[in-house]
């Protein structure tokens, strides 16, 4: 699957990128709000967009709105910081970052089956 990672935390992005690539996915990483917005405006194709809690909620909502307004078929997964957190973004699925890479891979596989 084609996956885009959207986070302002480069270290987390690189770790997730390696894990996802090792699982056989094609991954593009965007770590600045400018790059993320430009990628959304250019309609960079994706099957799954993974949005990290490190990204400002307003920016996350803006990006998701662009994806949905363009009627893109890809799904959005939001990585929450902790359990009990009520994210301020409307994603297709949620996963808690502290559950680790296996949880992220599981949710991506589940979402990918519906794409």
ROGUVEX-497321 format. One record per residue (C-alpha): x, z, y. Coordinates in steps of 0.2 Angstrom, whole numbers, plus 5000, padded with zeros to 4 digits. Layout:
N
atom c1: X	c3: Z	c2: Y
...
This chain:
115
atom c1: 5000	c3: 5000	c2: 5000
atom c1: 5005	c3: 4998	c2: 5018
atom c1: 5006	c3: 5015	c2: 5026
atom c1: 5009	c3: 5019	c2: 5045
atom c1: 5015	c3: 5036	c2: 5049
atom c1: 5011	c3: 5043	c2: 5066
atom c1: 5020	c3: 5059	c2: 5072
atom c1: 5031	c3: 5065	c2: 5086
atom c1: 5042	c3: 5074	c2: 5073
atom c1: 5055	c3: 5062	c2: 5068
atom c1: 5062	c3: 5074	c2: 5054
atom c1: 5045	c3: 5075	c2: 5046
atom c1: 5042	c3: 5057	c2: 5048
atom c1: 5058	c3: 5052	c2: 5039
atom c1: 5055	c3: 5065	c2: 5025
atom c1: 5037	c3: 5058	c2: 5022
atom c1: 5043	c3: 5040	c2: 5023
atom c1: 5056	c3: 5043	c2: 5009
atom c1: 5043	c3: 5051	c2: 4998
atom c1: 5030	c3: 5037	c2: 5001
atom c1: 5043	c3: 5023	c2: 4999
atom c1: 5049	c3: 5031	c2: 4982
atom c1: 5031	c3: 5031	c2: 4977
atom c1: 5031	c3: 5012	c2: 4979
atom c1: 5023	c3: 5011	c2: 4996
atom c1: 5028	c3: 5000	c2: 5011
atom c1: 5030	c3: 5012	c2: 5026
atom c1: 5031	c3: 5010	c2: 5045
atom c1: 5035	c3: 5025	c2: 5056
atom c1: 5030	c3: 5027	c2: 5074
atom c1: 5037	c3: 5043	c2: 5083
atom c1: 5033	c3: 5040	c2: 5101
atom c1: 5016	c3: 5039	c2: 5109
atom c1: 5021	c3: 5023	c2: 5117
atom c1: 5026	c3: 5015	c2: 5101
atom c1: 5010	c3: 5021	c2: 5092
atom c1: 4999	c3: 5014	c2: 5106
atom c1: 5009	c3: 4997	c2: 5106
atom c1: 5007	c3: 4996	c2: 5087
atom c1: 4988	c3: 5000	c2: 5088
atom c1: 4986	c3: 4987	c2: 5101
atom c1: 4997	c3: 4974	c2: 5091
atom c1: 4985	c3: 4978	c2: 5077
atom c1: 4999	c3: 4982	c2: 5065
atom c1: 4991	c3: 4980	c2: 5048
atom c1: 4989	c3: 4996	c2: 5037
atom c1: 4979	c3: 5002	c2: 5022
atom c1: 4982	c3: 5020	c2: 5026
atom c1: 4987	c3: 5028	c2: 5043
atom c1: 4994	c3: 5046	c2: 5041
atom c1: 4992	c3: 5056	c2: 5057
atom c1: 5002	c3: 5072	c2: 5059
atom c1: 4996	c3: 5088	c2: 5068
atom c1: 5012	c3: 5087	c2: 5079
atom c1: 5003	c3: 5072	c2: 5088
atom c1: 4993	c3: 5078	c2: 5103
atom c1: 4974	c3: 5078	c2: 5098
atom c1: 4970	c3: 5067	c2: 5112
atom c1: 4982	c3: 5054	c2: 5107
atom c1: 4976	c3: 5055	c2: 5089
atom c1: 4958	c3: 5052	c2: 5094
atom c1: 4963	c3: 5038	c2: 5105
atom c1: 4972	c3: 5029	c2: 5091
atom c1: 4958	c3: 5032	c2: 5079
atom c1: 4946	c3: 5025	c2: 5091
atom c1: 4957	c3: 5009	c2: 5093
atom c1: 4957	c3: 5007	c2: 5074
atom c1: 4938	c3: 5010	c2: 5072
atom c1: 4934	c3: 4999	c2: 5087
atom c1: 4944	c3: 4985	c2: 5079
atom c1: 4934	c3: 4988	c2: 5063
atom c1: 4950	c3: 4989	c2: 5053
atom c1: 4948	c3: 4992	c2: 5035
atom c1: 4962	c3: 5005	c2: 5033
atom c1: 4958	c3: 5023	c2: 5031
atom c1: 4965	c3: 5038	c2: 5042
atom c1: 4972	c3: 5053	c2: 5034
atom c1: 4975	c3: 5068	c2: 5045
atom c1: 4989	c3: 5081	c2: 5040
atom c1: 4983	c3: 5098	c2: 5046
atom c1: 4995	c3: 5112	c2: 5050
atom c1: 4987	c3: 5126	c2: 5041
atom c1: 4972	c3: 5131	c2: 5031
atom c1: 4957	c3: 5135	c2: 5041
atom c1: 4962	c3: 5124	c2: 5055
atom c1: 4948	c3: 5114	c2: 5061
atom c1: 4956	c3: 5097	c2: 5067
atom c1: 4950	c3: 5090	c2: 5083
atom c1: 4951	c3: 5072	c2: 5076
atom c1: 4939	c3: 5063	c2: 5064
atom c1: 4949	c3: 5056	c2: 5050
atom c1: 4943	c3: 5049	c2: 5034
atom c1: 4952	c3: 5063	c2: 5024
atom c1: 4962	c3: 5078	c2: 5028
atom c1: 4977	c3: 5086	c2: 5019
atom c1: 4987	c3: 5102	c2: 5023
atom c1: 5005	c3: 5099	c2: 5026
atom c1: 5011	c3: 5115	c2: 5018
atom c1: 5003	c3: 5109	c2: 5002
atom c1: 5018	c3: 5097	c2: 5001
atom c1: 5021	c3: 5079	c2: 4996
atom c1: 5011	c3: 5079	c2: 4980
atom c1: 4996	c3: 5083	c2: 4989
atom c1: 4999	c3: 5069	c2: 5002
atom c1: 5002	c3: 5057	c2: 4988
atom c1: 4986	c3: 5062	c2: 4979
atom c1: 4976	c3: 5060	c2: 4994
atom c1: 4984	c3: 5043	c2: 4998
atom c1: 4980	c3: 5037	c2: 4980
atom c1: 4962	c3: 5043	c2: 4982
atom c1: 4960	c3: 5034	c2: 4998
atom c1: 4969	c3: 5019	c2: 4992
atom c1: 4957	c3: 5017	c2: 4978
atom c1: 4943	c3: 5015	c2: 4990
atom c1: 4952	c3: 5002	c2: 5001
